[in-house]
Amino acid sequence: GINAEYMGVEDKIPDYKQRPNRTGEELQAAKKRLPKISFLASSEYDALIRTRGNVAGEFEYQRDMRLKVTDLLVHEAKEKLHEVGGEGDVKRAGELKTLQAVSDHANDLLEQSNQNYQRMNDFVDSNQVYLLEQPLREVARWNDLEDLDNISRSQLRGELRNWLPDDFKQILAVDLERQAAFSKEVRKEMIETIKKHFKDAEASVDAKDTVLKKILEDDLKSAIAYIDPTHDITTEAINKATDLDTLRSWAHQVAEYNGDQRLADIYLRASELSKDSIGSELAKKLKTVLA
């Protein structure tokens, strides 16, 4: 019965392991038949995929504690590394082990802090009725929480969160990059603060230490790029551009960042280079809208 029905099935499956390797013209012909794949650069992938707004989803207490622990990690590592003895590979291995121990300690502090906050919030969520005052306690007692109307539900949530001490409230941390993107004043203030810190750090470095100065300059560029990834795309640079592909790339970057007036400047310059009178008129109208 069953065995007879499936007899010979394995014989009909091609044995791909024993197929001959193609060579010469046959190999080139097979390659030409393959579909052409165009891979995105990492910046293009980020522009398409990356989502805005507190990507990490951190709460304020998590962000504050992370910054404190990072500061502790930097200072403690500096002290501990001076105590490592030995030379060559032995010293390097000792330094690596020391850094690993300090990092593990920092991670333990973070985890302990997160657990304390989470326990407090879990306690509130699991003792909803008993923490409330009248009349909300009766509303919760006589109605299943799933069946509450939205107004009562928001009242309950507000009362429960008010019961928590302010330090334990789970408020989402502010996304600095998003704030800077949509406020010229905030962006300008952030970049000025970064440059001020850079000047202070540069003044404390020995003039002969070119390596450290180069590191500081790279840090300055990356810090400004974090606040505004499009800071190099200025109106002057747009007006001097002569390559349509460059303008197209800039348009993608500006549109992904905040879509400000530079977008109209790019379209206007592109229409001038391509001698597109209709596109030029549209770009001028767009400029008045984005101004």
C-alpha positions, 0 to 999 in steps of 0.5 A: 500500500503506502510503501508501494505508493511512494516507491521511486520518489527518491529516484525522481529527485535530481542529485544536485551534488553531482552536477558538473561545474560550468566553465568557460563560455558556459559559465559566462553565459550562466552569469549573464542570465543572473539578475543584476543586484544593486546593493544600497550603501549603509547611508541609503539603507539608514535613510530608508529604514531608520525610524525617528523618535527615541529609537531605543525607546528609553525612559528618562530614568534609564537614560539618566542612569546610563549616562551616570554609569558611563561617566563612572566607567570612564573615570574608574577605568582610568584609575584602574588601568594605572594599577595594571603592571607588567609589560607587552602582551601581559600588560595588554591582557591585564588591561583588557581583563580590568576593562572587562571587570569594570564594564561588568560592574557598570552593567550590574549597576544598570540592571539593578537600577532598571529592576528597582524601577520596574518592580515599582511600576509592576506593583502599581499595575498589579494593585490597581484597585487598592491604591485608588481613592474614592470614587475611582476605587468603586469604578474599578471594583465594580467593572472589569478593567477591560470593560472600562470606558476610555474616560474612566481608563485615563482617569485610573491611569492618571491616578495610579501614576500620580501615586508613584514618586516622580523619580519612578514615573516611566516617562519616555526620554526626549530624543535630542536628534528629533528636537534639533531637527525641527527647531533651528534655535535648539540645533544652533544651541546644541552645536555651539555647546559642542564646539565650546566643549571641543575648544575646552578639551583642545586647550587642555591637550598638549600642542605636540600631541597630534594623535589626540588632537585628531581624535578630538576633531573626529569626535567633534565631526561625529557629534555635530553629525549626530545632531545634524547629519545634513550640516554640510548641505548649506545654501552656498554648497547647493548653489555651487553644485554642478552634479545632478546625482549629488543634488539627488543624494542631498535631497534624499538626506534633507527630506529624511532629516527635516525637509526644510527650505534647502529642499526647495533650493536643491530642486531649484538648482537641479532645474537650472542645471537640467534647464527645466523651466516648469520645474524651476517655477514649481521649486520657486513656489515650494520655496515660499511654502517651506520658508 
